């Protein structure tokens, strides 16, 4: 069985590190790029000591072409507002992106703006499938952007 190659943008934060754990233990997933801008160039075990002996290499800078080439899917574990332009860029390169921020989670731009301010990529707002399988199984299968539900 062919494994799905996944990369994590924002891998050095709490959510990114938890995603790393899940990916490493999932039989159908293969880890691609580990991206974390502020820690780029540092060894994984320096930044995330709990992965010493499990992951070798360095945290990489954000390079959308390299990420797209190494990935079937990308998890974006960046904060709200920082995520939108990266999600849009990676999606435009043909990579399925799972966004853990709220940047594509809501249906109405005015509601998003009320809580978070202006959206960085308003032309893509509303284009994501809401990632709760029970509510949108078919939409998720066909989506290029999946807005992962928060706090589940």
KOLDREN-903076 format. One record per atom (N, C-alpha, C, O): residue number from 1; z, x, y. Coordinates in Angstrom, 1 decimal. Layout:
BEGIN
{rec NUM; {Z; X; Y}} ...
//
This chain:
BEGIN
{rec 1; {0.0; 0.8; -1.2}} {rec 1; {0.0; 0.0; 0.0}} {rec 1; {0.0; 0.9; 1.2}} {rec 1; {0.8; 1.8; 1.4}} {rec 2; {-0.9; 0.6; 2.2}} {rec 2; {-1.0; 1.4; 3.4}} {rec 2; {0.2; 1.0; 4.3}} {rec 2; {0.5; -0.2; 4.5}} {rec 3; {0.8; 2.0; 4.9}} {rec 3; {1.9; 1.8; 5.8}} {rec 3; {1.4; 1.5; 7.2}} {rec 3; {0.3; 2.0; 7.6}} {rec 4; {2.1; 0.7; 7.9}} {rec 4; {1.8; 0.5; 9.3}} {rec 4; {2.4; 1.6; 10.2}} {rec 4; {3.6; 1.8; 10.1}} {rec 5; {1.6; 2.2; 11.0}} {rec 5; {2.1; 3.3; 11.8}} {rec 5; {2.6; 2.7; 13.1}} {rec 5; {1.9; 2.0; 13.9}} {rec 6; {3.9; 3.0; 13.4}} {rec 6; {4.5; 2.4; 14.6}} {rec 6; {5.1; 3.5; 15.5}} {rec 6; {5.7; 4.5; 15.0}} {rec 7; {5.0; 3.4; 16.8}} {rec 7; {5.6; 4.3; 17.7}} {rec 7; {6.6; 3.5; 18.6}} {rec 7; {6.5; 2.3; 18.7}} {rec 8; {7.5; 4.3; 19.2}} {rec 8; {8.5; 3.6; 20.0}} {rec 8; {8.5; 4.3; 21.3}} {rec 8; {8.8; 5.5; 21.5}} {rec 9; {8.3; 3.5; 22.4}} {rec 9; {8.4; 3.9; 23.8}} {rec 9; {9.7; 3.5; 24.3}} {rec 9; {10.1; 2.3; 24.3}} {rec 10; {10.5; 4.5; 24.8}} {rec 10; {11.9; 4.2; 25.2}} {rec 10; {12.8; 4.4; 24.0}} {rec 10; {13.8; 3.8; 23.9}} {rec 11; {12.4; 5.4; 23.1}} {rec 11; {13.2; 5.6; 21.9}} {rec 11; {14.5; 6.2; 22.1}} {rec 11; {15.3; 6.2; 21.1}} {rec 12; {14.8; 6.8; 23.2}} {rec 12; {16.1; 7.5; 23.4}} {rec 12; {17.2; 6.6; 23.9}} {rec 12; {18.4; 7.0; 24.0}} {rec 13; {16.9; 5.4; 24.2}} {rec 13; {18.0; 4.4; 24.6}} {rec 13; {18.6; 3.7; 23.4}} {rec 13; {18.2; 4.0; 22.3}} {rec 14; {19.6; 2.9; 23.7}} {rec 14; {20.3; 2.2; 22.6}} {rec 14; {19.3; 1.4; 21.7}} {rec 14; {19.3; 1.6; 20.5}} {rec 15; {18.5; 0.6; 22.3}} {rec 15; {17.6; -0.3; 21.5}} {rec 15; {16.6; 0.6; 20.8}} {rec 15; {16.2; 0.3; 19.6}} {rec 16; {16.0; 1.6; 21.5}} {rec 16; {15.0; 2.5; 20.9}} {rec 16; {15.6; 3.2; 19.6}} {rec 16; {14.9; 3.3; 18.6}} {rec 17; {16.8; 3.7; 19.7}} {rec 17; {17.5; 4.3; 18.6}} {rec 17; {17.7; 3.4; 17.4}} {rec 17; {17.5; 3.8; 16.3}} {rec 18; {18.1; 2.2; 17.7}} {rec 18; {18.2; 1.2; 16.6}} {rec 18; {16.9; 0.9; 16.0}} {rec 18; {16.8; 0.7; 14.8}} {rec 19; {15.8; 0.8; 16.8}} {rec 19; {14.5; 0.6; 16.2}} {rec 19; {14.1; 1.8; 15.3}} {rec 19; {13.5; 1.6; 14.3}} {rec 20; {14.4; 3.0; 15.8}} {rec 20; {14.2; 4.2; 14.9}} {rec 20; {14.8; 4.1; 13.6}} {rec 20; {14.2; 4.4; 12.5}} {rec 21; {16.1; 3.6; 13.6}} {rec 21; {16.8; 3.4; 12.3}} {rec 21; {16.1; 2.4; 11.4}} {rec 21; {15.9; 2.6; 10.2}} {rec 22; {15.6; 1.3; 12.0}} {rec 22; {14.9; 0.3; 11.2}} {rec 22; {13.6; 0.8; 10.7}} {rec 22; {13.3; 0.6; 9.5}} {rec 23; {12.9; 1.5; 11.5}} {rec 23; {11.6; 2.0; 11.1}} {rec 23; {11.7; 3.0; 9.9}} {rec 23; {11.0; 3.0; 8.9}} {rec 24; {12.7; 3.9; 10.1}} {rec 24; {12.9; 4.9; 9.0}} {rec 24; {13.3; 4.3; 7.7}} {rec 24; {13.0; 4.9; 6.6}} {rec 25; {13.9; 3.2; 7.7}} {rec 25; {14.4; 2.6; 6.5}} {rec 25; {13.5; 1.5; 6.0}} {rec 25; {13.8; 0.8; 4.9}} {rec 26; {12.4; 1.2; 6.7}} {rec 26; {11.5; 0.1; 6.3}} {rec 26; {10.4; 0.6; 5.4}} {rec 26; {9.7; 1.6; 5.8}} {rec 27; {10.2; 0.1; 4.2}} {rec 27; {9.2; 0.6; 3.3}} {rec 27; {7.8; 0.5; 3.7}} {rec 27; {6.9; 1.2; 3.1}} {rec 28; {7.5; -0.4; 4.6}} {rec 28; {6.1; -0.6; 5.0}} {rec 28; {5.7; 0.0; 6.3}} {rec 28; {4.6; -0.1; 6.8}} {rec 29; {6.7; 0.8; 6.9}} {rec 29; {6.4; 1.4; 8.2}} {rec 29; {6.5; 2.9; 8.2}} {rec 29; {7.2; 3.5; 7.4}} {rec 30; {5.6; 3.5; 9.0}} {rec 30; {5.6; 5.0; 9.1}} {rec 30; {5.7; 5.3; 10.6}} {rec 30; {5.1; 4.7; 11.4}} {rec 31; {6.6; 6.2; 10.9}} {rec 31; {6.9; 6.5; 12.3}} {rec 31; {5.8; 7.4; 12.9}} {rec 31; {5.4; 8.4; 12.3}} {rec 32; {5.3; 6.9; 14.0}} {rec 32; {4.3; 7.7; 14.8}} {rec 32; {5.0; 8.5; 15.9}} {rec 32; {5.6; 9.5; 15.6}} {rec 33; {4.8; 8.1; 17.1}} {rec 33; {5.3; 8.8; 18.3}} {rec 33; {6.7; 8.3; 18.6}} {rec 33; {7.0; 7.1; 18.5}} {rec 34; {7.5; 9.3; 19.1}} {rec 34; {8.9; 9.0; 19.6}} {rec 34; {8.8; 9.4; 21.1}} {rec 34; {8.7; 10.5; 21.4}} {rec 35; {8.8; 8.3; 22.0}} {rec 35; {8.5; 8.6; 23.4}} {rec 35; {9.7; 8.2; 24.2}} {rec 35; {10.4; 7.2; 24.1}} {rec 36; {10.1; 9.1; 25.1}} {rec 36; {11.2; 8.9; 26.0}} {rec 36; {11.0; 9.8; 27.2}} {rec 36; {11.4; 11.0; 27.2}} {rec 37; {10.6; 9.3; 28.3}} {rec 37; {10.2; 10.1; 29.5}} {rec 37; {11.3; 11.0; 30.0}} {rec 37; {11.0; 12.2; 30.2}} {rec 38; {12.5; 10.6; 30.2}} {rec 38; {13.5; 11.4; 30.8}} {rec 38; {14.0; 12.5; 29.8}} {rec 38; {14.6; 13.5; 30.3}} {rec 39; {13.8; 12.3; 28.5}} {rec 39; {14.2; 13.3; 27.5}} {rec 39; {13.0; 14.0; 26.9}} {rec 39; {13.2; 14.7; 25.9}} {rec 40; {11.8; 13.8; 27.4}} {rec 40; {10.6; 14.4; 26.8}} {rec 40; {10.8; 15.9; 26.8}} {rec 40; {11.2; 16.6; 27.7}} {rec 41; {10.3; 16.5; 25.6}} {rec 41; {10.4; 17.9; 25.4}} {rec 41; {11.6; 18.4; 24.7}} {rec 41; {11.7; 19.5; 24.2}} {rec 42; {12.6; 17.5; 24.6}} {rec 42; {13.9; 17.9; 23.9}} {rec 42; {13.7; 17.5; 22.4}} {rec 42; {13.0; 16.6; 22.1}} {rec 43; {14.4; 18.3; 21.6}} {rec 43; {14.4; 18.0; 20.2}} {rec 43; {15.1; 16.7; 19.9}} {rec 43; {16.1; 16.3; 20.6}} {rec 44; {14.6; 15.9; 18.9}} {rec 44; {15.2; 14.6; 18.6}} {rec 44; {16.7; 14.7; 18.3}} {rec 44; {17.5; 13.9; 18.8}} {rec 45; {17.1; 15.7; 17.5}} {rec 45; {18.5; 15.8; 17.1}} {rec 45; {19.4; 16.2; 18.3}} {rec 45; {20.6; 16.0; 18.2}} {rec 46; {18.8; 16.8; 19.4}} {rec 46; {19.6; 17.1; 20.6}} {rec 46; {20.0; 15.8; 21.3}} {rec 46; {21.1; 15.6; 21.8}} {rec 47; {19.0; 14.9; 21.4}} {rec 47; {19.1; 13.6; 22.1}} {rec 47; {19.8; 12.6; 21.3}} {rec 47; {20.6; 11.8; 21.8}} {rec 48; {19.5; 12.5; 20.0}} {rec 48; {20.0; 11.5; 19.1}} {rec 48; {20.6; 12.2; 17.9}} {rec 48; {19.9; 12.3; 16.8}} {rec 49; {21.8; 12.7; 18.0}} {rec 49; {22.4; 13.6; 16.9}} {rec 49; {22.5; 12.8; 15.6}} {rec 49; {22.5; 13.5; 14.5}} {rec 50; {22.6; 11.5; 15.6}} {rec 50; {22.7; 10.8; 14.3}} {rec 50; {21.4; 10.9; 13.5}} {rec 50; {21.4; 10.6; 12.3}} {rec 51; {20.3; 11.4; 14.1}} {rec 51; {19.0; 11.6; 13.3}} {rec 51; {18.8; 13.0; 12.9}} {rec 51; {17.7; 13.3; 12.3}} {rec 52; {19.8; 13.9; 13.1}} {rec 52; {19.7; 15.3; 12.6}} {rec 52; {19.4; 15.3; 11.1}} {rec 52; {20.1; 14.6; 10.4}} {rec 53; {18.4; 16.0; 10.7}} {rec 53; {18.1; 16.1; 9.3}} {rec 53; {17.1; 15.0; 8.8}} {rec 53; {16.6; 15.0; 7.8}} {rec 54; {17.0; 13.9; 9.7}} {rec 54; {16.1; 12.8; 9.3}} {rec 54; {14.8; 12.8; 10.0}} {rec 54; {13.8; 12.5; 9.5}} {rec 55; {14.8; 13.3; 11.3}} {rec 55; {13.6; 13.3; 12.1}} {rec 55; {13.6; 14.7; 12.7}} {rec 55; {14.5; 15.2; 13.4}} {rec 56; {12.5; 15.4; 12.5}} {rec 56; {12.3; 16.7; 13.2}} {rec 56; {11.2; 16.5; 14.3}} {rec 56; {10.4; 15.6; 14.2}} {rec 57; {11.2; 17.4; 15.2}} {rec 57; {10.3; 17.3; 16.3}} {rec 57; {10.9; 17.0; 17.6}} {rec 57; {12.1; 17.1; 17.8}} {rec 58; {10.1; 16.7; 18.6}} {rec 58; {10.5; 16.5; 20.0}} {rec 58; {10.2; 15.1; 20.5}} {rec 58; {9.3; 14.4; 20.0}} {rec 59; {11.0; 14.7; 21.5}} {rec 59; {10.7; 13.5; 22.2}} {rec 59; {9.4; 13.8; 23.0}} {rec 59; {9.3; 14.8; 23.7}} {rec 60; {8.5; 12.8; 23.0}} {rec 60; {7.2; 13.1; 23.7}} {rec 60; {7.1; 12.3; 25.0}} {rec 60; {7.8; 11.3; 25.2}} {rec 61; {6.3; 12.9; 25.9}} {rec 61; {6.0; 12.2; 27.2}} {rec 61; {5.1; 11.0; 26.9}} {rec 61; {4.5; 10.9; 25.9}} {rec 62; {5.1; 10.0; 27.8}} {rec 62; {4.2; 8.9; 27.7}} {rec 62; {2.8; 9.3; 27.9}} {rec 62; {2.4; 9.8; 28.9}} {rec 63; {2.0; 9.2; 26.8}} {rec 63; {0.6; 9.4; 26.9}} {rec 63; {-0.1; 8.3; 26.1}} {rec 63; {-0.2; 8.3; 24.9}} {rec 64; {-0.6; 7.3; 26.9}} {rec 64; {-1.2; 6.1; 26.2}} {rec 64; {-2.3; 6.4; 25.2}} {rec 64; {-2.3; 5.7; 24.2}} {rec 65; {-3.1; 7.3; 25.4}} {rec 65; {-4.2; 7.6; 24.5}} {rec 65; {-3.6; 8.2; 23.2}} {rec 65; {-4.1; 7.8; 22.1}} {rec 66; {-2.7; 9.1; 23.3}} {rec 66; {-2.1; 9.7; 22.1}} {rec 66; {-1.3; 8.7; 21.3}} {rec 66; {-1.3; 8.7; 20.1}} {rec 67; {-0.6; 7.8; 22.0}} {rec 67; {0.2; 6.8; 21.4}} {rec 67; {-0.7; 5.8; 20.6}} {rec 67; {-0.5; 5.5; 19.5}} {rec 68; {-1.8; 5.4; 21.3}} {rec 68; {-2.8; 4.5; 20.7}} {rec 68; {-3.4; 5.1; 19.4}} {rec 68; {-3.6; 4.4; 18.4}} {rec 69; {-3.7; 6.4; 19.5}} {rec 69; {-4.4; 7.0; 18.4}} {rec 69; {-3.5; 7.2; 17.2}} {rec 69; {-3.9; 7.2; 16.1}} {rec 70; {-2.2; 7.2; 17.4}} {rec 70; {-1.2; 7.5; 16.4}} {rec 70; {-0.5; 6.2; 15.9}} {rec 70; {0.4; 6.2; 15.0}} {rec 71; {-0.9; 5.0; 16.4}} {rec 71; {-0.2; 3.8; 16.1}} {rec 71; {-1.1; 2.6; 15.8}} {rec 71; {-2.1; 2.4; 16.4}} {rec 72; {-0.6; 1.8; 14.9}} {rec 72; {-1.1; 0.5; 14.7}} {rec 72; {-0.4; -0.5; 15.5}} {rec 72; {-0.9; -1.5; 16.0}} {rec 73; {0.9; -0.2; 15.8}} {rec 73; {1.7; -1.1; 16.7}} {rec 73; {2.7; -0.2; 17.4}} {rec 73; {3.0; 0.9; 17.0}} {rec 74; {3.2; -0.7; 18.6}} {rec 74; {4.1; 0.0; 19.4}} {rec 74; {5.3; -0.9; 19.7}} {rec 74; {5.0; -2.1; 20.1}} {rec 75; {6.5; -0.4; 19.7}} {rec 75; {7.6; -1.1; 20.2}} {rec 75; {7.9; -0.5; 21.5}} {rec 75; {8.1; 0.7; 21.7}} {rec 76; {8.0; -1.4; 22.5}} {rec 76; {8.4; -0.9; 23.9}} {rec 76; {9.8; -1.3; 24.2}} {rec 76; {10.1; -2.5; 24.3}} {rec 77; {10.7; -0.3; 24.2}} {rec 77; {12.1; -0.6; 24.4}} {rec 77; {12.5; -0.1; 25.8}} {rec 77; {13.6; 0.6; 25.9}} {rec 78; {11.8; -0.5; 26.8}} {rec 78; {12.1; -0.1; 28.1}} {rec 78; {12.8; -1.2; 28.9}} {rec 78; {12.7; -2.4; 28.4}} {rec 79; {13.4; -1.0; 30.0}} {rec 79; {14.1; -2.0; 30.8}} {rec 79; {13.1; -3.0; 31.4}} {rec 79; {11.9; -2.7; 31.5}} {rec 80; {13.6; -4.2; 31.7}} {rec 80; {12.8; -5.2; 32.4}} {rec 80; {12.1; -4.5; 33.6}} {rec 80; {12.8; -3.6; 34.2}} {rec 81; {11.0; -4.9; 34.0}} {rec 81; {10.2; -4.4; 35.1}} {rec 81; {9.5; -3.1; 34.8}} {rec 81; {8.3; -2.9; 35.2}} {rec 82; {10.1; -2.2; 34.1}} {rec 82; {9.5; -0.9; 33.7}} {rec 82; {8.5; -1.1; 32.6}} {rec 82; {7.6; -0.3; 32.4}} {rec 83; {8.7; -2.1; 31.8}} {rec 83; {8.0; -2.3; 30.6}} {rec 83; {6.6; -2.8; 30.8}} {rec 83; {5.6; -2.4; 30.1}} {rec 84; {6.4; -3.8; 31.7}} {rec 84; {5.2; -4.5; 31.9}} {rec 84; {3.9; -3.6; 32.0}} {rec 84; {2.9; -3.9; 31.3}} {rec 85; {3.9; -2.6; 32.9}} {rec 85; {2.6; -1.9; 33.0}} {rec 85; {2.3; -1.1; 31.8}} {rec 85; {1.1; -0.9; 31.4}} {rec 86; {3.3; -0.6; 31.1}} {rec 86; {3.1; 0.2; 29.9}} {rec 86; {2.6; -0.7; 28.7}} {rec 86; {1.7; -0.4; 28.0}} {rec 87; {3.2; -1.9; 28.6}} {rec 87; {2.8; -2.9; 27.6}} {rec 87; {1.3; -3.3; 27.8}} {rec 87; {0.5; -3.3; 26.9}} {rec 88; {1.0; -3.6; 29.1}} {rec 88; {-0.4; -4.0; 29.4}} {rec 88; {-1.4; -2.8; 29.1}} {rec 88; {-2.4; -3.1; 28.5}} {rec 89; {-1.0; -1.6; 29.5}} {rec 89; {-1.9; -0.5; 29.2}} {rec 89; {-2.1; -0.2; 27.7}} {rec 89; {-3.3; 0.0; 27.3}} {rec 90; {-1.1; -0.2; 27.0}} {rec 90; {-1.2; 0.0; 25.5}} {rec 90; {-1.9; -1.1; 24.8}} {rec 90; {-2.8; -0.9; 24.0}} {rec 91; {-1.7; -2.3; 25.2}} {rec 91; {-2.4; -3.5; 24.7}} {rec 91; {-3.9; -3.4; 25.0}} {rec 91; {-4.7; -3.7; 24.1}} {rec 92; {-4.2; -2.9; 26.2}} {rec 92; {-5.7; -2.8; 26.5}} {rec 92; {-6.4; -1.7; 25.7}} {rec 92; {-7.6; -1.7; 25.6}} {rec 93; {-5.6; -0.9; 25.0}} {rec 93; {-6.2; 0.2; 24.1}} {rec 93; {-6.3; -0.3; 22.7}} {rec 93; {-6.6; 0.5; 21.8}} {rec 94; {-6.0; -1.6; 22.5}} {rec 94; {-6.2; -2.2; 21.1}} {rec 94; {-5.0; -2.0; 20.2}} {rec 94; {-5.1; -2.3; 19.0}} {rec 95; {-3.8; -1.7; 20.8}} {rec 95; {-2.6; -1.5; 20.0}} {rec 95; {-1.8; -2.8; 20.1}} {rec 95; {-1.7; -3.3; 21.3}} {rec 96; {-1.2; -3.3; 19.1}} {rec 96; {-0.3; -4.4; 19.1}} {rec 96; {1.0; -3.9; 19.7}} {rec 96; {1.5; -2.9; 19.2}} {rec 97; {1.5; -4.6; 20.7}} {rec 97; {2.8; -4.1; 21.3}} {rec 97; {3.8; -5.2; 21.2}} {rec 97; {3.6; -6.4; 21.5}} {rec 98; {5.0; -4.8; 20.7}} {rec 98; {6.2; -5.6; 20.7}} {rec 98; {7.1; -5.2; 21.8}} {rec 98; {7.6; -4.1; 21.9}} {rec 99; {7.2; -6.1; 22.8}} {rec 99; {8.0; -5.8; 24.0}} {rec 99; {9.4; -6.4; 23.9}} {rec 99; {9.5; -7.6; 23.7}} {rec 100; {10.4; -5.5; 24.1}} {rec 100; {11.7; -5.9; 24.0}} {rec 100; {12.3; -6.3; 25.3}} {rec 100; {13.5; -6.8; 25.3}} {rec 101; {11.6; -6.1; 26.4}} {rec 101; {12.1; -6.6; 27.7}} {rec 101; {11.8; -8.0; 27.9}} {rec 101; {11.2; -8.7; 27.1}} {rec 102; {12.2; -8.5; 29.1}} {rec 102; {11.9; -9.9; 29.4}} {rec 102; {10.5; -10.0; 30.2}} {rec 102; {10.1; -11.1; 30.6}} {rec 103; {9.8; -8.9; 30.3}} {rec 103; {8.6; -8.9; 31.1}} {rec 103; {7.5; -9.9; 30.7}} {rec 103; {6.7; -10.3; 31.6}} {rec 104; {7.4; -10.2; 29.4}} {rec 104; {6.4; -11.2; 29.0}} {rec 104; {7.0; -12.3; 28.2}} {rec 104; {6.3; -13.1; 27.6}} {rec 105; {8.3; -12.5; 28.3}} {rec 105; {9.0; -13.4; 27.4}} {rec 105; {9.0; -14.9; 28.0}} {rec 105; {8.9; -15.8; 27.2}} {rec 106; {8.9; -15.0; 29.3}} {rec 106; {9.0; -16.3; 29.9}} {rec 106; {7.6; -16.9; 30.1}} {rec 106; {6.6; -16.2; 30.0}} {rec 107; {7.5; -18.2; 30.3}} {rec 107; {6.2; -18.9; 30.4}} {rec 107; {5.8; -19.1; 31.8}} {rec 107; {4.6; -19.2; 32.1}} {rec 108; {6.7; -19.2; 32.8}} {rec 108; {6.4; -19.4; 34.1}} {rec 108; {6.7; -18.2; 35.0}} {rec 108; {7.8; -17.7; 35.0}} {rec 109; {5.7; -17.8; 35.7}} {rec 109; {5.9; -16.6; 36.6}} {rec 109; {7.0; -16.9; 37.7}} {rec 109; {7.7; -15.9; 38.0}} {rec 110; {7.1; -18.1; 38.2}} {rec 110; {8.1; -18.3; 39.2}} {rec 110; {9.5; -18.2; 38.7}} {rec 110; {10.4; -17.8; 39.4}} {rec 111; {9.7; -18.5; 37.4}} {rec 111; {11.0; -18.4; 36.8}} {rec 111; {11.3; -16.9; 36.6}} {rec 111; {12.4; -16.4; 36.9}} {rec 112; {10.3; -16.1; 36.1}} {rec 112; {10.5; -14.7; 36.0}} {rec 112; {10.9; -14.1; 37.3}} {rec 112; {11.8; -13.3; 37.4}} {rec 113; {10.1; -14.4; 38.4}} {rec 113; {10.4; -13.8; 39.7}} {rec 113; {11.7; -14.2; 40.3}} {rec 113; {12.3; -13.5; 41.0}} {rec 114; {12.2; -15.4; 39.9}} {rec 114; {13.5; -15.9; 40.4}} {rec 114; {14.6; -14.9; 39.8}} {rec 114; {15.6; -14.6; 40.5}} {rec 115; {14.4; -14.5; 38.6}} {rec 115; {15.5; -13.7; 37.9}} {rec 115; {15.2; -12.2; 38.1}} {rec 115; {16.2; -11.4; 38.2}} {rec 116; {14.0; -11.7; 38.1}} {rec 116; {13.7; -10.3; 38.0}} {rec 116; {12.9; -9.8; 39.2}} {rec 116; {12.8; -8.6; 39.4}} {rec 117; {12.4; -10.6; 40.1}} {rec 117; {11.5; -10.2; 41.2}} {rec 117; {10.1; -10.2; 40.8}} {rec 117; {9.7; -10.8; 39.8}} {rec 118; {9.2; -9.6; 41.6}} {rec 118; {7.8; -9.6; 41.4}} {rec 118; {7.5; -8.9; 40.0}} {rec 118; {8.1; -8.0; 39.6}} {rec 119; {6.5; -9.5; 39.3}} {rec 119; {6.0; -9.0; 38.0}} {rec 119; {5.0; -7.9; 38.3}} {rec 119; {4.2; -8.0; 39.2}} {rec 120; {5.1; -6.8; 37.6}} {rec 120; {4.2; -5.6; 37.8}} {rec 120; {2.8; -5.9; 37.4}} {rec 120; {1.9; -5.2; 37.9}} {rec 121; {2.6; -6.8; 36.5}} {rec 121; {1.2; -7.1; 36.0}} {rec 121; {1.0; -8.6; 35.9}} {rec 121; {0.9; -9.2; 34.8}} {rec 122; {1.0; -9.3; 37.0}} {rec 122; {1.0; -10.8; 37.0}} {rec 122; {-0.2; -11.4; 36.3}} {rec 122; {-0.2; -12.5; 35.8}} {rec 123; {-1.3; -10.6; 36.3}} {rec 123; {-2.5; -11.1; 35.7}} {rec 123; {-2.4; -11.2; 34.2}} {rec 123; {-3.2; -11.9; 33.5}} {rec 124; {-1.4; -10.5; 33.6}} {rec 124; {-1.2; -10.5; 32.1}} {rec 124; {0.0; -11.4; 31.8}} {rec 124; {0.2; -11.7; 30.6}} {rec 125; {0.7; -11.9; 32.8}} {rec 125; {1.9; -12.8; 32.5}} {rec 125; {1.4; -14.0; 31.8}} {rec 125; {0.4; -14.6; 32.1}} {rec 126; {2.2; -14.4; 30.8}} {rec 126; {1.9; -15.6; 30.0}} {rec 126; {1.0; -15.3; 28.8}} {rec 126; {0.6; -16.3; 28.1}} {rec 127; {0.5; -14.1; 28.7}} {rec 127; {-0.4; -13.8; 27.6}} {rec 127; {0.2; -13.4; 26.3}} {rec 127; {-0.5; -13.2; 25.3}} {rec 128; {1.5; -13.2; 26.2}} {rec 128; {2.2; -12.8; 25.0}} {rec 128; {2.6; -14.0; 24.1}} {rec 128; {2.8; -15.1; 24.6}} {rec 129; {2.6; -13.7; 22.8}} {rec 129; {3.2; -14.7; 21.9}} {rec 129; {4.7; -14.5; 21.9}} {rec 129; {5.2; -13.4; 21.9}} {rec 130; {5.4; -15.6; 21.9}} {rec 130; {6.9; -15.5; 21.8}} {rec 130; {7.2; -15.1; 20.4}} {rec 130; {6.8; -15.8; 19.4}} {rec 131; {8.0; -14.1; 20.2}} {rec 131; {8.2; -13.5; 18.9}} {rec 131; {9.2; -14.1; 18.0}} {rec 131; {9.8; -13.4; 17.1}} {rec 132; {9.5; -15.3; 18.1}} {rec 132; {10.4; -16.0; 17.2}} {rec 132; {9.5; -16.7; 16.1}} {rec 132; {8.8; -17.7; 16.4}} {rec 133; {9.5; -16.2; 14.9}} {rec 133; {8.5; -16.6; 13.9}} {rec 133; {8.6; -18.1; 13.6}} {rec 133; {7.6; -18.7; 13.4}} {rec 134; {9.8; -18.7; 13.7}} {rec 134; {9.9; -20.1; 13.4}} {rec 134; {9.2; -21.0; 14.4}} {rec 134; {8.8; -22.1; 14.1}} {rec 135; {9.0; -20.4; 15.6}} {rec 135; {8.3; -21.2; 16.6}} {rec 135; {6.8; -20.8; 16.8}} {rec 135; {6.0; -21.6; 17.4}} {rec 136; {6.4; -19.7; 16.4}} {rec 136; {5.0; -19.3; 16.7}} {rec 136; {4.4; -18.3; 15.7}} {rec 136; {3.7; -17.4; 16.0}} {rec 137; {4.6; -18.6; 14.4}} {rec 137; {4.1; -17.7; 13.3}} {rec 137; {2.6; -17.4; 13.5}} {rec 137; {2.2; -16.2; 13.4}} {rec 138; {1.7; -18.3; 13.7}} {rec 138; {0.3; -18.1; 13.8}} {rec 138; {0.0; -17.3; 15.1}} {rec 138; {-0.9; -16.4; 15.1}} {rec 139; {0.6; -17.7; 16.2}} {rec 139; {0.3; -17.0; 17.5}} {rec 139; {0.7; -15.5; 17.4}} {rec 139; {0.0; -14.7; 17.9}} {rec 140; {1.8; -15.2; 16.7}} {rec 140; {2.3; -13.9; 16.5}} {rec 140; {1.3; -13.1; 15.7}} {rec 140; {1.0; -11.9; 16.0}} {rec 141; {0.7; -13.7; 14.6}} {rec 141; {-0.2; -13.0; 13.8}} {rec 141; {-1.5; -12.5; 14.6}} {rec 141; {-2.0; -11.5; 14.3}} {rec 142; {-1.8; -13.3; 15.6}} {rec 142; {-3.1; -13.0; 16.3}} {rec 142; {-2.8; -12.3; 17.7}} {rec 142; {-3.8; -11.9; 18.4}} {rec 143; {-1.6; -12.1; 18.0}} {rec 143; {-1.2; -11.6; 19.4}} {rec 143; {-1.5; -10.1; 19.5}} {rec 143; {-1.4; -9.3; 18.6}} {rec 144; {-1.8; -9.7; 20.7}} {rec 144; {-1.9; -8.3; 21.1}} {rec 144; {-0.6; -7.9; 21.8}} {rec 144; {-0.2; -6.7; 21.8}} {rec 145; {0.1; -8.8; 22.3}} {rec 145; {1.5; -8.6; 22.9}} {rec 145; {2.4; -9.6; 22.3}} {rec 145; {2.2; -10.8; 22.3}} {rec 146; {3.5; -9.1; 21.7}} {rec 146; {4.6; -10.0; 21.2}} {rec 146; {5.8; -9.8; 22.0}} {rec 146; {6.4; -8.7; 22.1}} {rec 147; {6.3; -10.9; 22.7}} {rec 147; {7.5; -10.8; 23.5}} {rec 147; {8.7; -11.1; 22.5}} {rec 147; {8.9; -12.2; 22.1}} {rec 148; {9.4; -10.0; 22.2}} {rec 148; {10.5; -10.2; 21.3}} {rec 148; {11.6; -11.0; 22.0}} {rec 148; {12.0; -10.7; 23.1}} {rec 149; {12.2; -12.0; 21.3}} {rec 149; {13.3; -12.8; 21.8}} {rec 149; {14.5; -11.9; 22.1}} {rec 149; {14.7; -10.9; 21.4}} {rec 150; {15.2; -12.1; 23.2}} {rec 150; {16.3; -11.3; 23.6}} {rec 150; {17.6; -11.7; 22.8}} {rec 150; {17.8; -12.9; 22.5}} {rec 151; {18.4; -10.8; 22.6}} {rec 151; {19.8; -11.0; 22.1}} {rec 151; {19.8; -11.7; 20.7}} {rec 151; {20.8; -12.4; 20.4}} {rec 152; {18.8; -11.5; 19.9}} {rec 152; {18.8; -12.1; 18.6}} {rec 152; {19.0; -11.0; 17.6}} {rec 152; {19.1; -11.3; 16.4}} 
//
